[in-house]
Amino acid sequence: MELIDELGTRMAHLDQALRTLRNNGIAYAEAEKNYKEMVSKESMRLRDEGMAVGMIDKVIYGLPSVSVLRFKRDCAKVVWEANQEAINITKLEIKIIENQIEREWGN
């Protein structure tokens, strides 16, 4: 029964991890949206101020308004990717437990 209990625990953990992934995926998408909107806004501002279009690409990512949002976007992406990896690990643990149950109860 210990393996069955462990399987149930891992399944509950997987369910929670999937909910967390959804929330963090939404946060990542929101951070990406905010970042891209700021890049667009600042690019237009720099162009309107007379900066050469070829220079905007070199300057835009160093602006604090853009770099802060890029950092937040990158952090949100790392969290989302870590959630995905945690889910993959949990699935592997479930598979290992299922195989152990099959070996013990299969015959």
HELIX and SHEET records of a PDB file:
HELIX    1   1 GLU A    2  ASP A   48  1                                  47    
HELIX    2   2 VAL A   53  VAL A   59  1                                   7    
HELIX    3   3 ILE A   60  GLY A   62  5                                   3    
HELIX    4   4 PRO A   64  TRP A  105  1                                  42    
END                                                                             
